[in-house]
């Protein structure tokens, strides 16, 4: 996994918005960090 990079423009200027838990199924959840790219404004998750 590439950490700290925007998946669209590969910028490393990211703003960390939140840490949250994504509920995938009833019995499965993953912890993710929500980032916003400062360059292209893409909001994306990154698994912890
Ligand atoms: Zn970007």
mmCIF file of the protein (N, C-alpha, C, O) and its ligand, coordinates in Angstrom:
data_MODEL
# 
_entry.id   MODEL 
# 
loop_
_entity.id 
_entity.type 
_entity.pdbx_number_of_molecules 
1 polymer     1 
2 non-polymer 1 
# 
_entity_poly.entity_id                      1 
_entity_poly.type                           'polypeptide(L)' 
_entity_poly.nstd_linkage                   no 
_entity_poly.nstd_monomer                   no 
_entity_poly.pdbx_seq_one_letter_code       
;(UNK)(UNK)(UNK)(UNK)(UNK)(UNK)(UNK)(UNK)(UNK)(UNK)(UNK)(UNK)(UNK)(UNK)(UNK)(UNK)
(UNK)(UNK)(UNK)(UNK)(UNK)(UNK)(UNK)(UNK)(UNK)(UNK)(UNK)(UNK)(UNK)(UNK)(UNK)(UNK)
(UNK)(UNK)(UNK)(UNK)(UNK)(UNK)(UNK)(UNK)(UNK)(UNK)(UNK)(UNK)(UNK)(UNK)(UNK)(UNK)
;
_entity_poly.pdbx_seq_one_letter_code_can   XXXXXXXXXXXXXXXXXXXXXXXXXXXXXXXXXXXXXXXXXXXXXXXX 
_entity_poly.pdbx_strand_id                 A 
# 
loop_
_entity_poly_seq.entity_id 
_entity_poly_seq.num 
_entity_poly_seq.mon_id 
_entity_poly_seq.hetero 
1 1  UNK n 
1 2  UNK n 
1 3  UNK n 
1 4  UNK n 
1 5  UNK n 
1 6  UNK n 
1 7  UNK n 
1 8  UNK n 
1 9  UNK n 
1 10 UNK n 
1 11 UNK n 
1 12 UNK n 
1 13 UNK n 
1 14 UNK n 
1 15 UNK n 
1 16 UNK n 
1 17 UNK n 
1 18 UNK n 
1 19 UNK n 
1 20 UNK n 
1 21 UNK n 
1 22 UNK n 
1 23 UNK n 
1 24 UNK n 
1 25 UNK n 
1 26 UNK n 
1 27 UNK n 
1 28 UNK n 
1 29 UNK n 
1 30 UNK n 
1 31 UNK n 
1 32 UNK n 
1 33 UNK n 
1 34 UNK n 
1 35 UNK n 
1 36 UNK n 
1 37 UNK n 
1 38 UNK n 
1 39 UNK n 
1 40 UNK n 
1 41 UNK n 
1 42 UNK n 
1 43 UNK n 
1 44 UNK n 
1 45 UNK n 
1 46 UNK n 
1 47 UNK n 
1 48 UNK n 
# 
loop_
_struct_asym.id 
_struct_asym.entity_id 
A 1 
B 2 
# 
loop_
_chem_comp.id 
_chem_comp.type 
_chem_comp.mon_nstd_flag 
UNK 'L-peptide linking' . 
ZN  non-polymer         . 
# 
_pdbx_entity_nonpoly.entity_id   2 
_pdbx_entity_nonpoly.name        ? 
_pdbx_entity_nonpoly.comp_id     ZN 
# 
_pdbx_nonpoly_scheme.asym_id         B 
_pdbx_nonpoly_scheme.entity_id       2 
_pdbx_nonpoly_scheme.mon_id          ZN 
_pdbx_nonpoly_scheme.ndb_seq_num     1 
_pdbx_nonpoly_scheme.pdb_seq_num     101 
_pdbx_nonpoly_scheme.auth_seq_num    101 
_pdbx_nonpoly_scheme.pdb_mon_id      ZN 
_pdbx_nonpoly_scheme.auth_mon_id     ZN 
_pdbx_nonpoly_scheme.pdb_strand_id   A 
_pdbx_nonpoly_scheme.pdb_ins_code    . 
# 
loop_
_atom_site.group_PDB 
_atom_site.id 
_atom_site.type_symbol 
_atom_site.label_atom_id 
_atom_site.label_alt_id 
_atom_site.label_comp_id 
_atom_site.label_asym_id 
_atom_site.label_entity_id 
_atom_site.label_seq_id 
_atom_site.pdbx_PDB_ins_code 
_atom_site.Cartn_x 
_atom_site.Cartn_y 
_atom_site.Cartn_z 
_atom_site.occupancy 
_atom_site.B_iso_or_equiv 
_atom_site.pdbx_formal_charge 
_atom_site.auth_seq_id 
_atom_site.auth_comp_id 
_atom_site.auth_asym_id 
_atom_site.auth_atom_id 
_atom_site.pdbx_PDB_model_num 
ATOM   1   N  N  . UNK A 1 1  ? 0.846   -1.202 0.000   1.00 0.00 ? 1   UNK A N  1 
ATOM   2   C  CA . UNK A 1 1  ? 0.000   0.000  0.000   1.00 0.00 ? 1   UNK A CA 1 
ATOM   3   C  C  . UNK A 1 1  ? 0.877   1.246  0.000   1.00 0.00 ? 1   UNK A C  1 
ATOM   4   O  O  . UNK A 1 1  ? 1.850   1.337  0.749   1.00 0.00 ? 1   UNK A O  1 
ATOM   5   N  N  . UNK A 1 2  ? 0.524   2.190  -0.838  1.00 0.00 ? 2   UNK A N  1 
ATOM   6   C  CA . UNK A 1 2  ? 1.278   3.447  -0.830  1.00 0.00 ? 2   UNK A CA 1 
ATOM   7   C  C  . UNK A 1 2  ? 0.617   4.419  0.142   1.00 0.00 ? 2   UNK A C  1 
ATOM   8   O  O  . UNK A 1 2  ? -0.545  4.790  -0.023  1.00 0.00 ? 2   UNK A O  1 
ATOM   9   N  N  . UNK A 1 3  ? 1.359   4.814  1.134   1.00 0.00 ? 3   UNK A N  1 
ATOM   10  C  CA . UNK A 1 3  ? 0.776   5.657  2.178   1.00 0.00 ? 3   UNK A CA 1 
ATOM   11  C  C  . UNK A 1 3  ? 1.031   7.124  1.883   1.00 0.00 ? 3   UNK A C  1 
ATOM   12  O  O  . UNK A 1 3  ? 2.097   7.493  1.389   1.00 0.00 ? 3   UNK A O  1 
ATOM   13  N  N  . UNK A 1 4  ? 0.054   7.950  2.186   1.00 0.00 ? 4   UNK A N  1 
ATOM   14  C  CA . UNK A 1 4  ? 0.237   9.384  2.113   1.00 0.00 ? 4   UNK A CA 1 
ATOM   15  C  C  . UNK A 1 4  ? 0.354   9.944  0.715   1.00 0.00 ? 4   UNK A C  1 
ATOM   16  O  O  . UNK A 1 4  ? 1.063   10.925 0.491   1.00 0.00 ? 4   UNK A O  1 
ATOM   17  N  N  . UNK A 1 5  ? -0.348  9.318  -0.245  1.00 0.00 ? 5   UNK A N  1 
ATOM   18  C  CA . UNK A 1 5  ? -0.324  9.830  -1.613  1.00 0.00 ? 5   UNK A CA 1 
ATOM   19  C  C  . UNK A 1 5  ? -1.731  9.870  -2.168  1.00 0.00 ? 5   UNK A C  1 
ATOM   20  O  O  . UNK A 1 5  ? -2.524  8.960  -1.925  1.00 0.00 ? 5   UNK A O  1 
ATOM   21  N  N  . UNK A 1 6  ? -2.048  10.915 -2.911  1.00 0.00 ? 6   UNK A N  1 
ATOM   22  C  CA . UNK A 1 6  ? -3.340  10.986 -3.569  1.00 0.00 ? 6   UNK A CA 1 
ATOM   23  C  C  . UNK A 1 6  ? -3.400  9.942  -4.693  1.00 0.00 ? 6   UNK A C  1 
ATOM   24  O  O  . UNK A 1 6  ? -2.487  9.881  -5.516  1.00 0.00 ? 6   UNK A O  1 
ATOM   25  N  N  . UNK A 1 7  ? -4.455  9.123  -4.741  1.00 0.00 ? 7   UNK A N  1 
ATOM   26  C  CA . UNK A 1 7  ? -4.537  8.100  -5.794  1.00 0.00 ? 7   UNK A CA 1 
ATOM   27  C  C  . UNK A 1 7  ? -4.814  8.678  -7.175  1.00 0.00 ? 7   UNK A C  1 
ATOM   28  O  O  . UNK A 1 7  ? -4.642  7.980  -8.174  1.00 0.00 ? 7   UNK A O  1 
ATOM   29  N  N  . UNK A 1 8  ? -5.238  9.931  -7.253  1.00 0.00 ? 8   UNK A N  1 
ATOM   30  C  CA . UNK A 1 8  ? -5.546  10.508 -8.563  1.00 0.00 ? 8   UNK A CA 1 
ATOM   31  C  C  . UNK A 1 8  ? -4.381  11.307 -9.130  1.00 0.00 ? 8   UNK A C  1 
ATOM   32  O  O  . UNK A 1 8  ? -4.015  11.133 -10.292 1.00 0.00 ? 8   UNK A O  1 
ATOM   33  N  N  . UNK A 1 9  ? -3.791  12.193 -8.307  1.00 0.00 ? 9   UNK A N  1 
ATOM   34  C  CA . UNK A 1 9  ? -2.741  13.063 -8.858  1.00 0.00 ? 9   UNK A CA 1 
ATOM   35  C  C  . UNK A 1 9  ? -1.380  12.819 -8.201  1.00 0.00 ? 9   UNK A C  1 
ATOM   36  O  O  . UNK A 1 9  ? -0.406  13.499 -8.525  1.00 0.00 ? 9   UNK A O  1 
ATOM   37  N  N  . UNK A 1 10 ? -1.309  11.854 -7.282  1.00 0.00 ? 10  UNK A N  1 
ATOM   38  C  CA . UNK A 1 10 ? -0.059  11.491 -6.616  1.00 0.00 ? 10  UNK A CA 1 
ATOM   39  C  C  . UNK A 1 10 ? 0.529   12.603 -5.759  1.00 0.00 ? 10  UNK A C  1 
ATOM   40  O  O  . UNK A 1 10 ? 1.704   12.554 -5.395  1.00 0.00 ? 10  UNK A O  1 
ATOM   41  N  N  . UNK A 1 11 ? -0.277  13.596 -5.438  1.00 0.00 ? 11  UNK A N  1 
ATOM   42  C  CA . UNK A 1 11 ? 0.206   14.647 -4.558  1.00 0.00 ? 11  UNK A CA 1 
ATOM   43  C  C  . UNK A 1 11 ? 0.401   14.108 -3.151  1.00 0.00 ? 11  UNK A C  1 
ATOM   44  O  O  . UNK A 1 11 ? -0.322  13.211 -2.718  1.00 0.00 ? 11  UNK A O  1 
ATOM   45  N  N  . UNK A 1 12 ? 1.360   14.645 -2.453  1.00 0.00 ? 12  UNK A N  1 
ATOM   46  C  CA . UNK A 1 12 ? 1.555   14.265 -1.052  1.00 0.00 ? 12  UNK A CA 1 
ATOM   47  C  C  . UNK A 1 12 ? 1.030   15.336 -0.112  1.00 0.00 ? 12  UNK A C  1 
ATOM   48  O  O  . UNK A 1 12 ? 1.189   15.235 1.104   1.00 0.00 ? 12  UNK A O  1 
ATOM   49  N  N  . UNK A 1 13 ? 0.399   16.372 -0.679  1.00 0.00 ? 13  UNK A N  1 
ATOM   50  C  CA . UNK A 1 13 ? -0.181  17.433 0.150   1.00 0.00 ? 13  UNK A CA 1 
ATOM   51  C  C  . UNK A 1 13 ? -1.592  17.030 0.543   1.00 0.00 ? 13  UNK A C  1 
ATOM   52  O  O  . UNK A 1 13 ? -2.563  17.378 -0.129  1.00 0.00 ? 13  UNK A O  1 
ATOM   53  N  N  . UNK A 1 14 ? -1.691  16.298 1.634   1.00 0.00 ? 14  UNK A N  1 
ATOM   54  C  CA . UNK A 1 14 ? -2.970  15.755 2.050   1.00 0.00 ? 14  UNK A CA 1 
ATOM   55  C  C  . UNK A 1 14 ? -3.385  16.348 3.383   1.00 0.00 ? 14  UNK A C  1 
ATOM   56  O  O  . UNK A 1 14 ? -2.558  16.577 4.266   1.00 0.00 ? 14  UNK A O  1 
ATOM   57  N  N  . UNK A 1 15 ? -4.674  16.589 3.510   1.00 0.00 ? 15  UNK A N  1 
ATOM   58  C  CA . UNK A 1 15 ? -5.224  17.020 4.788   1.00 0.00 ? 15  UNK A CA 1 
ATOM   59  C  C  . UNK A 1 15 ? -5.976  15.837 5.387   1.00 0.00 ? 15  UNK A C  1 
ATOM   60  O  O  . UNK A 1 15 ? -6.861  15.258 4.758   1.00 0.00 ? 15  UNK A O  1 
ATOM   61  N  N  . UNK A 1 16 ? -5.607  15.497 6.603   1.00 0.00 ? 16  UNK A N  1 
ATOM   62  C  CA . UNK A 1 16 ? -6.289  14.383 7.261   1.00 0.00 ? 16  UNK A CA 1 
ATOM   63  C  C  . UNK A 1 16 ? -7.587  14.892 7.863   1.00 0.00 ? 16  UNK A C  1 
ATOM   64  O  O  . UNK A 1 16 ? -7.582  15.770 8.726   1.00 0.00 ? 16  UNK A O  1 
ATOM   65  N  N  . UNK A 1 17 ? -8.692  14.337 7.403   1.00 0.00 ? 17  UNK A N  1 
ATOM   66  C  CA . UNK A 1 17 ? -9.995  14.819 7.856   1.00 0.00 ? 17  UNK A CA 1 
ATOM   67  C  C  . UNK A 1 17 ? -10.482 14.078 9.084   1.00 0.00 ? 17  UNK A C  1 
ATOM   68  O  O  . UNK A 1 17 ? -10.980 14.697 10.024  1.00 0.00 ? 17  UNK A O  1 
ATOM   69  N  N  . UNK A 1 18 ? -10.348 12.772 9.088   1.00 0.00 ? 18  UNK A N  1 
ATOM   70  C  CA . UNK A 1 18 ? -10.931 11.999 10.187  1.00 0.00 ? 18  UNK A CA 1 
ATOM   71  C  C  . UNK A 1 18 ? -10.377 10.590 10.189  1.00 0.00 ? 18  UNK A C  1 
ATOM   72  O  O  . UNK A 1 18 ? -9.893  10.088 9.174   1.00 0.00 ? 18  UNK A O  1 
ATOM   73  N  N  . UNK A 1 19 ? -10.458 9.967  11.343  1.00 0.00 ? 19  UNK A N  1 
ATOM   74  C  CA . UNK A 1 19 ? -10.259 8.526  11.443  1.00 0.00 ? 19  UNK A CA 1 
ATOM   75  C  C  . UNK A 1 19 ? -11.606 7.930  11.760  1.00 0.00 ? 19  UNK A C  1 
ATOM   76  O  O  . UNK A 1 19 ? -12.306 8.390  12.662  1.00 0.00 ? 19  UNK A O  1 
ATOM   77  N  N  . UNK A 1 20 ? -11.966 6.905  11.015  1.00 0.00 ? 20  UNK A N  1 
ATOM   78  C  CA . UNK A 1 20 ? -13.293 6.342  11.225  1.00 0.00 ? 20  UNK A CA 1 
ATOM   79  C  C  . UNK A 1 20 ? -13.264 4.846  10.964  1.00 0.00 ? 20  UNK A C  1 
ATOM   80  O  O  . UNK A 1 20 ? -12.248 4.288  10.549  1.00 0.00 ? 20  UNK A O  1 
ATOM   81  N  N  . UNK A 1 21 ? -14.377 4.221  11.211  1.00 0.00 ? 21  UNK A N  1 
ATOM   82  C  CA . UNK A 1 21 ? -14.500 2.784  10.959  1.00 0.00 ? 21  UNK A CA 1 
ATOM   83  C  C  . UNK A 1 21 ? -15.555 2.558  9.898   1.00 0.00 ? 21  UNK A C  1 
ATOM   84  O  O  . UNK A 1 21 ? -16.695 3.004  10.031  1.00 0.00 ? 21  UNK A O  1 
ATOM   85  N  N  . UNK A 1 22 ? -15.170 1.873  8.858   1.00 0.00 ? 22  UNK A N  1 
ATOM   86  C  CA . UNK A 1 22 ? -16.112 1.520  7.793   1.00 0.00 ? 22  UNK A CA 1 
ATOM   87  C  C  . UNK A 1 22 ? -16.706 0.153  8.073   1.00 0.00 ? 22  UNK A C  1 
ATOM   88  O  O  . UNK A 1 22 ? -15.978 -0.825 8.246   1.00 0.00 ? 22  UNK A O  1 
ATOM   89  N  N  . UNK A 1 23 ? -18.019 0.086  8.117   1.00 0.00 ? 23  UNK A N  1 
ATOM   90  C  CA . UNK A 1 23 ? -18.690 -1.200 8.332   1.00 0.00 ? 23  UNK A CA 1 
ATOM   91  C  C  . UNK A 1 23 ? -18.908 -1.851 6.972   1.00 0.00 ? 23  UNK A C  1 
ATOM   92  O  O  . UNK A 1 23 ? -19.737 -1.389 6.187   1.00 0.00 ? 23  UNK A O  1 
ATOM   93  N  N  . UNK A 1 24 ? -18.173 -2.913 6.693   1.00 0.00 ? 24  UNK A N  1 
ATOM   94  C  CA . UNK A 1 24 ? -18.284 -3.559 5.383   1.00 0.00 ? 24  UNK A CA 1 
ATOM   95  C  C  . UNK A 1 24 ? -19.457 -4.525 5.347   1.00 0.00 ? 24  UNK A C  1 
ATOM   96  O  O  . UNK A 1 24 ? -20.300 -4.476 4.451   1.00 0.00 ? 24  UNK A O  1 
ATOM   97  N  N  . UNK A 1 25 ? -19.492 -5.390 6.327   1.00 0.00 ? 25  UNK A N  1 
ATOM   98  C  CA . UNK A 1 25 ? -20.640 -6.275 6.494   1.00 0.00 ? 25  UNK A CA 1 
ATOM   99  C  C  . UNK A 1 25 ? -21.005 -6.243 7.968   1.00 0.00 ? 25  UNK A C  1 
ATOM   100 O  O  . UNK A 1 25 ? -20.410 -5.494 8.743   1.00 0.00 ? 25  UNK A O  1 
ATOM   101 N  N  . UNK A 1 26 ? -21.970 -7.046 8.353   1.00 0.00 ? 26  UNK A N  1 
ATOM   102 C  CA . UNK A 1 26 ? -22.384 -7.043 9.762   1.00 0.00 ? 26  UNK A CA 1 
ATOM   103 C  C  . UNK A 1 26 ? -21.250 -7.449 10.691  1.00 0.00 ? 26  UNK A C  1 
ATOM   104 O  O  . UNK A 1 26 ? -21.172 -6.987 11.829  1.00 0.00 ? 26  UNK A O  1 
ATOM   105 N  N  . UNK A 1 27 ? -20.377 -8.313 10.200  1.00 0.00 ? 27  UNK A N  1 
ATOM   106 C  CA . UNK A 1 27 ? -19.340 -8.837 11.083  1.00 0.00 ? 27  UNK A CA 1 
ATOM   107 C  C  . UNK A 1 27 ? -17.952 -8.318 10.724  1.00 0.00 ? 27  UNK A C  1 
ATOM   108 O  O  . UNK A 1 27 ? -16.958 -8.737 11.316  1.00 0.00 ? 27  UNK A O  1 
ATOM   109 N  N  . UNK A 1 28 ? -17.882 -7.416 9.765   1.00 0.00 ? 28  UNK A N  1 
ATOM   110 C  CA . UNK A 1 28 ? -16.566 -6.990 9.307   1.00 0.00 ? 28  UNK A CA 1 
ATOM   111 C  C  . UNK A 1 28 ? -16.498 -5.469 9.198   1.00 0.00 ? 28  UNK A C  1 
ATOM   112 O  O  . UNK A 1 28 ? -17.311 -4.841 8.521   1.00 0.00 ? 28  UNK A O  1 
ATOM   113 N  N  . UNK A 1 29 ? -15.517 -4.898 9.876   1.00 0.00 ? 29  UNK A N  1 
ATOM   114 C  CA . UNK A 1 29 ? -15.312 -3.460 9.820   1.00 0.00 ? 29  UNK A CA 1 
ATOM   115 C  C  . UNK A 1 29 ? -13.822 -3.180 9.684   1.00 0.00 ? 29  UNK A C  1 
ATOM   116 O  O  . UNK A 1 29 ? -12.993 -3.926 10.204  1.00 0.00 ? 29  UNK A O  1 
ATOM   117 N  N  . UNK A 1 30 ? -13.490 -2.110 8.987   1.00 0.00 ? 30  UNK A N  1 
ATOM   118 C  CA . UNK A 1 30 ? -12.092 -1.736 8.843   1.00 0.00 ? 30  UNK A CA 1 
ATOM   119 C  C  . UNK A 1 30 ? -11.903 -0.305 9.309   1.00 0.00 ? 30  UNK A C  1 
ATOM   120 O  O  . UNK A 1 30 ? -12.753 0.561  9.104   1.00 0.00 ? 30  UNK A O  1 
ATOM   121 N  N  . UNK A 1 31 ? -10.761 -0.087 9.942   1.00 0.00 ? 31  UNK A N  1 
ATOM   122 C  CA . UNK A 1 31 ? -10.411 1.275  10.347  1.00 0.00 ? 31  UNK A CA 1 
ATOM   123 C  C  . UNK A 1 31 ? -9.754  1.988  9.182   1.00 0.00 ? 31  UNK A C  1 
ATOM   124 O  O  . UNK A 1 31 ? -8.850  1.448  8.545   1.00 0.00 ? 31  UNK A O  1 
ATOM   125 N  N  . UNK A 1 32 ? -10.199 3.181  8.910   1.00 0.00 ? 32  UNK A N  1 
ATOM   126 C  CA . UNK A 1 32 ? -9.628  3.941  7.807   1.00 0.00 ? 32  UNK A CA 1 
ATOM   127 C  C  . UNK A 1 32 ? -9.354  5.374  8.246   1.00 0.00 ? 32  UNK A C  1 
ATOM   128 O  O  . UNK A 1 32 ? -9.923  5.871  9.218   1.00 0.00 ? 32  UNK A O  1 
ATOM   129 N  N  . UNK A 1 33 ? -8.472  6.013  7.503   1.00 0.00 ? 33  UNK A N  1 
ATOM   130 C  CA . UNK A 1 33 ? -8.250  7.442  7.665   1.00 0.00 ? 33  UNK A CA 1 
ATOM   131 C  C  . UNK A 1 33 ? -8.800  8.129  6.432   1.00 0.00 ? 33  UNK A C  1 
ATOM   132 O  O  . UNK A 1 33 ? -8.575  7.675  5.310   1.00 0.00 ? 33  UNK A O  1 
ATOM   133 N  N  . UNK A 1 34 ? -9.526  9.231  6.634   1.00 0.00 ? 34  UNK A N  1 
ATOM   134 C  CA . UNK A 1 34 ? -10.087 9.979  5.516   1.00 0.00 ? 34  UNK A CA 1 
ATOM   135 C  C  . UNK A 1 34 ? -9.165  11.155 5.221   1.00 0.00 ? 34  UNK A C  1 
ATOM   136 O  O  . UNK A 1 34 ? -8.861  11.962 6.099   1.00 0.00 ? 34  UNK A O  1 
ATOM   137 N  N  . UNK A 1 35 ? -8.728  11.235 3.974   1.00 0.00 ? 35  UNK A N  1 
ATOM   138 C  CA . UNK A 1 35 ? -7.852  12.320 3.544   1.00 0.00 ? 35  UNK A CA 1 
ATOM   139 C  C  . UNK A 1 35 ? -8.518  13.155 2.460   1.00 0.00 ? 35  UNK A C  1 
ATOM   140 O  O  . UNK A 1 35 ? -9.333  12.655 1.685   1.00 0.00 ? 35  UNK A O  1 
ATOM   141 N  N  . UNK A 1 36 ? -8.160  14.431 2.415   1.00 0.00 ? 36  UNK A N  1 
ATOM   142 C  CA . UNK A 1 36 ? -8.523  15.260 1.281   1.00 0.00 ? 36  UNK A CA 1 
ATOM   143 C  C  . UNK A 1 36 ? -7.240  15.757 0.646   1.00 0.00 ? 36  UNK A C  1 
ATOM   144 O  O  . UNK A 1 36 ? -6.353  16.281 1.320   1.00 0.00 ? 36  UNK A O  1 
ATOM   145 N  N  . UNK A 1 37 ? -7.159  15.582 -0.675  1.00 0.00 ? 37  UNK A N  1 
ATOM   146 C  CA . UNK A 1 37 ? -5.996  16.061 -1.401  1.00 0.00 ? 37  UNK A CA 1 
ATOM   147 C  C  . UNK A 1 37 ? -6.062  17.580 -1.535  1.00 0.00 ? 37  UNK A C  1 
ATOM   148 O  O  . UNK A 1 37 ? -7.095  18.124 -1.924  1.00 0.00 ? 37  UNK A O  1 
ATOM   149 N  N  . UNK A 1 38 ? -4.972  18.260 -1.217  1.00 0.00 ? 38  UNK A N  1 
ATOM   150 C  CA . UNK A 1 38 ? -4.958  19.719 -1.282  1.00 0.00 ? 38  UNK A CA 1 
ATOM   151 C  C  . UNK A 1 38 ? -4.889  20.217 -2.726  1.00 0.00 ? 38  UNK A C  1 
ATOM   152 O  O  . UNK A 1 38 ? -5.224  21.370 -2.996  1.00 0.00 ? 38  UNK A O  1 
ATOM   153 N  N  . UNK A 1 39 ? -4.464  19.373 -3.643  1.00 0.00 ? 39  UNK A N  1 
ATOM   154 C  CA . UNK A 1 39 ? -4.301  19.799 -5.031  1.00 0.00 ? 39  UNK A CA 1 
ATOM   155 C  C  . UNK A 1 39 ? -5.554  19.584 -5.876  1.00 0.00 ? 39  UNK A C  1 
ATOM   156 O  O  . UNK A 1 39 ? -6.006  20.499 -6.565  1.00 0.00 ? 39  UNK A O  1 
ATOM   157 N  N  . UNK A 1 40 ? -6.121  18.365 -5.823  1.00 0.00 ? 40  UNK A N  1 
ATOM   158 C  CA . UNK A 1 40 ? -7.267  18.087 -6.708  1.00 0.00 ? 40  UNK A CA 1 
ATOM   159 C  C  . UNK A 1 40 ? -8.570  17.920 -5.926  1.00 0.00 ? 40  UNK A C  1 
ATOM   160 O  O  . UNK A 1 40 ? -9.618  17.657 -6.518  1.00 0.00 ? 40  UNK A O  1 
ATOM   161 N  N  . UNK A 1 41 ? -8.511  18.073 -4.591  1.00 0.00 ? 41  UNK A N  1 
ATOM   162 C  CA . UNK A 1 41 ? -9.711  18.049 -3.738  1.00 0.00 ? 41  UNK A CA 1 
ATOM   163 C  C  . UNK A 1 41 ? -10.398 16.699 -3.687  1.00 0.00 ? 41  UNK A C  1 
ATOM   164 O  O  . UNK A 1 41 ? -11.542 16.595 -3.246  1.00 0.00 ? 41  UNK A O  1 
ATOM   165 N  N  . UNK A 1 42 ? -9.709  15.674 -4.135  1.00 0.00 ? 42  UNK A N  1 
ATOM   166 C  CA . UNK A 1 42 ? -10.251 14.342 -4.013  1.00 0.00 ? 42  UNK A CA 1 
ATOM   167 C  C  . UNK A 1 42 ? -10.290 13.924 -2.547  1.00 0.00 ? 42  UNK A C  1 
ATOM   168 O  O  . UNK A 1 42 ? -9.333  14.145 -1.806  1.00 0.00 ? 42  UNK A O  1 
ATOM   169 N  N  . UNK A 1 43 ? -11.392 13.326 -2.138  1.00 0.00 ? 43  UNK A N  1 
ATOM   170 C  CA . UNK A 1 43 ? -11.491 12.780 -0.788  1.00 0.00 ? 43  UNK A CA 1 
ATOM   171 C  C  . UNK A 1 43 ? -11.434 11.260 -0.893  1.00 0.00 ? 43  UNK A C  1 
ATOM   172 O  O  . UNK A 1 43 ? -12.191 10.652 -1.649  1.00 0.00 ? 43  UNK A O  1 
ATOM   173 N  N  . UNK A 1 44 ? -10.538 10.659 -0.133  1.00 0.00 ? 44  UNK A N  1 
ATOM   174 C  CA . UNK A 1 44 ? -10.364 9.208  -0.259  1.00 0.00 ? 44  UNK A CA 1 
ATOM   175 C  C  . UNK A 1 44 ? -10.031 8.617  1.097   1.00 0.00 ? 44  UNK A C  1 
ATOM   176 O  O  . UNK A 1 44 ? -9.607  9.312  2.020   1.00 0.00 ? 44  UNK A O  1 
ATOM   177 N  N  . UNK A 1 45 ? -10.235 7.313  1.187   1.00 0.00 ? 45  UNK A N  1 
ATOM   178 C  CA . UNK A 1 45 ? -9.937  6.582  2.409   1.00 0.00 ? 45  UNK A CA 1 
ATOM   179 C  C  . UNK A 1 45 ? -8.629  5.835  2.247   1.00 0.00 ? 45  UNK A C  1 
ATOM   180 O  O  . UNK A 1 45 ? -8.223  5.450  1.150   1.00 0.00 ? 45  UNK A O  1 
ATOM   181 N  N  . UNK A 1 46 ? -7.995  5.650  3.380   1.00 0.00 ? 46  UNK A N  1 
ATOM   182 C  CA . UNK A 1 46 ? -6.812  4.801  3.382   1.00 0.00 ? 46  UNK A CA 1 
ATOM   183 C  C  . UNK A 1 46 ? -6.916  3.871  4.574   1.00 0.00 ? 46  UNK A C  1 
ATOM   184 O  O  . UNK A 1 46 ? -7.127  4.321  5.700   1.00 0.00 ? 46  UNK A O  1 
ATOM   185 N  N  . UNK A 1 47 ? -6.770  2.589  4.337   1.00 0.00 ? 47  UNK A N  1 
ATOM   186 C  CA . UNK A 1 47 ? -6.866  1.624  5.423   1.00 0.00 ? 47  UNK A CA 1 
ATOM   187 C  C  . UNK A 1 47 ? -5.697  1.731  6.382   1.00 0.00 ? 47  UNK A C  1 
ATOM   188 O  O  . UNK A 1 47 ? -4.588  2.090  5.988   1.00 0.00 ? 47  UNK A O  1 
ATOM   189 N  N  . UNK A 1 48 ? -5.947  1.423  7.626   1.00 0.00 ? 48  UNK A N  1 
ATOM   190 C  CA . UNK A 1 48 ? -4.877  1.478  8.621   1.00 0.00 ? 48  UNK A CA 1 
ATOM   191 C  C  . UNK A 1 48 ? -4.208  0.117  8.742   1.00 0.00 ? 48  UNK A C  1 
ATOM   192 O  O  . UNK A 1 48 ? -3.278  -0.046 9.531   1.00 0.00 ? 48  UNK A O  1 
HETATM 193 ZN ZN . ZN  B 2 .  ? -4.924  14.771 -5.730  1.00 0.00 ? 101 ZN  A ZN 1 
# 
